[in-house]
Amino acid sequence: MSDIAFYYPGHIWYDTDRIKSMLLFYDGIGFLIPEYKKGEPENVDPILAAPLRDKGLLQYFVADEVIDESATSDLATAMGRLFERGSLNHLMEQDTQFHSLSMSRLGYGGNRALAEKLYERLLSMGLAKESTDGSSIPMHPTVRYLILVMLAQILRGPSAKKGIDLSPITDRQQILNSLTELLNIPTAPSAGQVIQFDLQAVSADLSAIPLDEVLDYRNQNIEAHKLYMRSLRQFAREVSLLPAHEQDAALADRQAALDDYAADIKRVSRAAWRKPAAVGLGLAGAAWAATGDPLSALFAVGGVALTEFGAGDEKLDAYSYLVSIGNRL
């Protein structure tokens, strides 16, 4: 199984430094990108994106292809649950600048009728506006974040069947907050069980180091970094499935184990670069039983059972990593 950091909310990173550091933890970086935007990352950041593409370390998941009829249906189902609960109604009263979402990422290439119906619902609520270019939709930023958060989960299932373990990751705290809000919606399958591991500095900031040197170091030390990354996710699953009265103690135990893993990485990193740890990695997530309850459609829409990663056949999970650097920790 190939570990790919599935970067969102955009198809172009906000901070080159963070991307270079993310390479230490994953087999590659992946973007969900509209067909008409292919090649844009290399144009915007030719110094990093172009060589990563050449080395096969930057993958494009073209929205027009991967958001197929099934994914569009999953997205429409999940959004329908939010509409039914009135979870988005408070956004209708907010006056905010809208952000563009490509029509392909709303599912127009998978099932145009379903995507159009979803768009019309958002339009009627004042959470979307008429498209001015025929390829993107101005949308309330929170709704845009929610849709991208859900897609990051939905696409994990189809990718796992192709031998790719997509790990949603962002460098925007507000995106992680959107995921947490979704998982905490009352009566959702994960309600009250969302576990967060705060950002912890685990490795050196390599933003000023040439890419070839970063990759050499990565080749020698990636397993230790991946162990830390996977442990965050595994511990979040384990703790979120425990009864509420047992979670605090278990969380403290898991944090102690993570501190030990982090200490090993810091020691190697400092010896190699003579720099203090400055790259932080955190996570928010939850796991729950796949009971067939329609509420599970809210976030289990991707159908990613933990059995695909060796953790049983009746559990589902949703999660996202958060990465930061230096004084942004």
Secondary structure, DSSP 8 states (H G I E B T S, - for coil): -EEEEEE-S-SS-S-HHHHHHHTTTSSEEEEEE-GGGTTHHHHH-TTTHHHHHHTT-EEEEEHHHHS-HHHHHHHHHHHHHHHHHTTTGGGGG-----EEEEGGGGTTTT-HHHHHHHHHHHHHTTSB---SSSSEEEE-HHHHHHHHHHHHHHTHHHHHTTTEEEEEEES-HHHHHHHHHHHTSTTSTTTT--EEEEEEEEEE--TTS-HHHHHHHHHHHHHHHHHHHHHHHHHHHHHHTS-HHHHHHHHHHHHHHHHHHHHHHHHHHHHHHS--EEEEEEEEEEEEE----GGGGGT-TT--BGGGGTS-SSEEEEEEEEEEEGGG-
